[in-house]
Amino acid sequence: MEFETRAIHEGQQPDPQTGAVIVPIYLTSTYQQDAIGKHKGYEYSRTGNPTRTALEEALASIENGQFGLAFASGLAATTTVLSMLKSGDHIVAGDDLYGGTYRLLERVVKNWGVNTTYVDIDHIADFETAIQPNTKLIWIETPTNPLLKIIDIAVVANIAHKNNIILVVDNTFASPYFQKPLDLGADIVVHSTTKYLGGHSDIIGGAVITSNEQLYTELKFYQNAIGAVPSPFDSWLVLRGIKTLAVRMREHEKNALFLAKFLEKHPKVERIYYPGLLSHEQHQLAKEQMSGFGGMISLELKGGFAEVEKFASRLKLFLLAESLGGVESLLCYPAKMTHGSLPEAERLKRGINDNLVRLSVGIEHLLDLQADLENALSSS
Ligand code: P1T
């Protein structure tokens, strides 16, 4: 079955008892057991809940994976994956990552005795040279947050597997509609379902998908042992979001490509990052690795922070807010928002400059979005 069909039906058969077409929200913390040690597959809702099961099956299917696990946030999913590591283990990570992932690695995971080396992702061979005898995991995002760089997943998977290392790809920015990291050799895919999968800026959630049964068994154990699971209602909202992922992603991309072409030519724009532009350094790789370029654009404005402040204050449709992937357009200032937890020197070293803004392009009418940007830029 094709993606659109699986997104609507996988894990979501009508309720056998009532015929309800939509998976019910099972608001229960526990389940009556038939006898001691004899139950119907559910014992306690941290361990398993039927609404969450439906979501987990849908997640696995749309990532072309075998097993899905849902979490209370993207960072809960990330933390659970990183919990597989032990003191003395080592991580190699791309250097352009969500600020909260960097903060987790540097201020929490480091305290477990697990250190991370960050690789300049413009030099892909550095992933190999950064490997140490104790490296257990490679962690990448692609496209990256916030600079929308593209990493060749198949190349990094090859480096990882030659060295017996697990490759994790955070696929939040592309969404499974545009990119399937497991097909390209990744062992584990992570999502913040808060973003495109939920799609309506009304939940916080996360996901982990794999086709490796051994990894799944371990991660399922950690999911239950750590307990950072989503509520049945949040699971249901993500499940509903997934049903329209394909149509939303097509609109996000159409709008983003149109606006990126407009912004690229605008005299107030110093630099633009959008993988769908011919001028993007890895446009060709993006074209090969992804089936679409997504809805995120980053740009640097001429005139530094003062111009950014004016621009942000004059926009009316693009709301100044953290997050991305919802139907409404958002503007984020990474230096102070999503990447505010990076020390300034680290932030600047990575190219997250004081004049950088990030746009999450929604699915409003593209001409309204263009007019909003034009107005905010021309009066700044
Ligand atoms: O916010 P949460 O659901 O915990 O997800 C964390 C996360 C993980 N991975 C990526 C690539 C992300 O972008 C995020 C969260 N990002 C934002 C809130 C943001 O505005 O970029």
Boltz pocket constraint, residues with backbone or C-beta under 6 A from the ligand:
constraints:
  - pocket:
      binder: B
      contacts: [[A, 72], [A, 73], [A, 74], [A, 75], [A, 76], [A, 98], [A, 100], [A, 101], [A, 141], [A, 145], [A, 170], [A, 172], [A, 173], [A, 191], [A, 192], [A, 193], [A, 194], [A, 204], [A, 205], [A, 206], [A, 321], [A, 322], [A, 323], [A, 324], [A, 332], [A, 338]]
      max_distance: 6.0
